[in-house]
Amino acid sequence: MSISDRDPNTGGHLTAPALLACAAAADVRADRRLGIAIEDFFLGDDGRLDDRVRAGLTRTLESLVGAIEAAVRAHAARLLIERALPELALAISSGAPTALDRLIAAGLMRDAEVMHDLIGRVRQSVIADALPIETPDRADQPSLLARLSRHADPLVASAAVALLAAEGRRKAPGVAGAGSRVDLPAAIQQRLVWWVAAALREGVAASDDIASLDRALAEAAQRSIFAYDDSNRVEAAASRLAAALDPQSDELTALLVETLGDQRLSLFIALLGHALGLDYGDVRDLVLDPGAERLWVVLRALELDRAAIARIGLALCEADPRRDIEHFADTLEAIIAIDPAQARAAIAPLLLPRDYRAAMLALARGVQA
C-alpha cells in the first residue's frame, strides 16, 4: 500500500457495471497519476521519503488505524446488539478494514501534526536499526539496557525494564483488533478515533436507523479515547529512564555515545531532552535533521568534546543515507571551535515554549509565501 492517493478498491470481483464505471473514470485517474509523477520528479531530495521510511510509514499507518478501526467496530457492534439492532451490528462489524483508504481519499492523513509525529517515529526506528553496533569492552558484558535493568537504584531498574518492554511491543508484529497497540500521543489518537468513527458511519450510512448508528459509534469512540493511556509509549518510557538516570555533565557524554552504540536512539534523544529541559519530540526533530547543525550546537552547549561528537556524527552518518560523511568530517573542526557559552546562547530560542516557537515559525512561513 502507498500512502498517496489510490484508486478505489472495488473488491475481489468486478461486476459489469462497476467495470464500465472504472473504464469511464480511467482518464481522470491517469491524469491524477501524471500529476503525482510530475510533483514527485520536482520534489527536492531533502524532503523525499526514502524506501525504508515509506515502507515503514505504510506499515505503521495500516497497523495504527487498523487497530483503532477494529476497536471502534467491535464496541459499536456490542452496543447495537444490546439495543436489539442485530442487523445494524452485523453491518458495522463485518467486512475488511476500510477506514484508512477513506481517510487517505479525504485528505485527512495529510494533517501536518499527525504526519509529523508518524514520520518522525518511523525515521527514528529506521535509523536506530541501522546504527552500527559497538561491541562492549568485555565479551561477556551485557548491553546497556540490560545492565540498567539490574541497576542498584530500583527507579532506574524499573524504568529500564519499562523501556525494553515498550520497544519490544512496538517492534512486535501487530495483531488484528489489538486496540491496546495503538501507541500514539493521546491528542493524535483522539483525532484518529473520531476520523475512523466518521469513516465507518459512511460505510453504513444507508441504514434506516442512522441515529442509533451515530450513538453507537460516538459511544465506542469515546470509550476508546477515555480508556487510552499513552504513558507506556517508547518515548515516554525513554524519558522516564533519562530522568531516573539524571546523569551529571561528566556522565552524560559516555552515556550518549553508548546509547548509539547499543542502537538505543530513543534513550539518546531522551537524555538530550532531559539535559536541555526540552520535550522528546523537539529533540527528536533536531536529532533526525540530516543537516544536523542544531544538533552540533546542542552538543557543544553540553560541552561534549571532539572525540564524542566525532563518534556520534559517524554513527548517525552510517545509519542515515541522507547524511554526508565527508561533509561532517569537513565540518568537525568548525563544530569543535564553537565555544560552549556561545552555543548555549545560540540554542536559547529552542528553549522557549513550543507554542511560541510555532507561532514564530508560522509568521516566518507567511513572509516566505
C-alpha positions, -999 to +999 in steps of 0.1 A: +000+000+000+011+035-007+000+064+014-005+086-016-039+088-034-050+055-046-076+041-069-108+030-052-108-006-040-136-023-059-133-057-041-122-090-054-149-094-082-159-066-106-195-066-119-200-054-154-215-020-144-186-015-120-161-023-147-178+001-171-177+028-144-140+022-138-133+025-175-152+058-177-131+072-149-098+060-164-089+093-179-093+111-146-071+085-128-045+087-155-044+124-153-041+123-115-012+098-117+006+120-142+002+150-118+016+129-089+045+117-110+054+153-121+051+165-085+074+137-073+100+144-100+104+180-090+104+173-052+137+181-036+158+152-023+158+167+012+120+163+015+115+130-002+109+098+018+134+070+011+121+035+005+127+023+041+108+052+056+080+050+031+075+012+037+077+017+074+052+045+073+028+024+053+030-005+078+026+019+107-005+036+093-021+003+085-014-011+120-024+020+140-056+029+120-065-007+117-063-012+155-085+019+161-110+007+135-112-028+150-118-014+185-145+010+174-162-016+152-163-042+180-176-019+207-202-003+185-214-037+174-218-048+210-238-017+218-261-023+189-267-059+198-276-048+234-301-024+218-318-051+198-303-039+165-286-071+152-287-062+115-270-029+122-245-046+144-236-070+116-233-042+091-208-023+113-188-053+124-184-071+090-162-065+061-125-058+056-109-027+072-118+004+051-111+034+073-076+041+062-085+042+025-113+066+033-091+089+054-064+090+027-090+097-001-105+125+020-070+141+025-072+138+063-039+118+065-022+149+052-027+165+086+007+181+095+006+172+132-004+136+126+022+130+098+049+149+116+047+125+146+044+094+124+072+102+100+094+112+130+086+079+147+093+058+116+125+076+108+137+072+144+131+034+141+148+031+108+179+050+118+180+032+152+180-002+134+208+009+111+231+023+138+264+005+139+266-017+170+296-012+191+308-043+210+312-040+247+347-037+262+343-072+275+328-101+256+306-111+285+293-076+292+255-072+288+240-044+266+233-010+281+196-015+289+202-050+302+228-036+327+204-007+336+176-032+342+198-046+370+208-012+384+211-008+422+186+020+421+152+004+417+138+035+400+165+032+372+160-006+370+122-004+367+125+024+341+149+004+320+127-027+321+097-005+310+117+009+280+127-026+270+091-037+271+079-006+252+104-011+224+095-048+223+058-040+219+064-015+192+086-039+171+063-069+176+040-077+147+006-062+150-024-083+159-057-076+143-081-060+167-054-052+193-066-017+202-041-015+231-013-015+205-023+019+191+008+035+207+002+072+197+003+105+216-031+110+232-040+140+212-033+123+179-051+091+190-082+111+198-082+128+164-078+095+146-105+078+166-131+104+156-120+103+120-123+065+119-157+066+135-169+090+109-155+069+081-173+038+095-205+058+096-202+065+058-199+027+052-233+021+068-249+055+061-277+039+041-292+025+073-328+034+081-317+040+118-287+063+113-294+079+147-288+046+165-257+041+145-244+075+153-250+070+190-232+036+190-202+049+170-199+080+192-200+060+224-175+035+210-152+063+200-155+080+235-147+046+251-115+042+231-104+078+239-112+076+277-096+042+281-064+052+262-031+056+282-001+069+263+023+067+293+037+034+282+049+046+247+086+042+239+091+080+240+075+083+275+094+053+288+127+066+275+121+100+291+113+084+324+146+064+322+166+095+314+150+113+344+158+084+367+194+083+355+197+121+358+233+120+345+257+148+356+277+166+330+307+143+334+285+112+330+264+124+301+290+122+273+297+085+279+260+076+282+251+094+249+279+076+230+269+042+245+232+046+237+240+049+200+265+020+201+236+000+217+211+012+190+190+029+216+183+061+197+152+067+219+173+069+250+199+091+232+170+116+224+156+114+259+189+120+276+195+151+254+159+163+262+165+158+299+198+177+298+182+206+279+148+206+295+131+200+261+102+178+251+111+145+235+095+155+201+115+187+199+148+169+204+138+141+180+134+167+153+169+181+157+185+147+160+168+134+128+175+166+109+201+154+083+218+188+082+223+184+120+235+220+125+213+224+156+224+190+170+261+200+168+254+233+186+234+215+212+262+190+218+287+219+222+263+236+246+265+205+267+303+206+264+308+174+245+344+170+233+358+163+198+360+125+203+324+122+215+310+144+187+330+125+161+317+091+173+281+104+174+284+120+140+299+090+123+273+067+138+245+089+125+261+092+091+264+054+088+228+049+098+212+077+077+219+078+039+207+114+038+238+125+057+271+132+040+300+118+060+326+138+041+307+170+049+306+160+085+344+154+085+350+188+069+327+205+095+341+188+126+368+214+133+342+242+130+319+224+154+347+220+180+356+257+176+322+267+189+326+280+225+300+262+248+288+296+261+282+308+226+264+275+218+241+280+249+232+314+237+225+301+202+201+274+214+182+298+236+153+300+211+149+262+213+142+265+250+112+288+245+076+275+249+067+253+219+035+273+211+056+305+210+081+289+186+053+275+165+037+310+162+071+325+151+075+297+125+040+303+112+048+340+108+081+332+090+063+308+067+038+335+058+065+360+050+082+335+026+050+326+009 
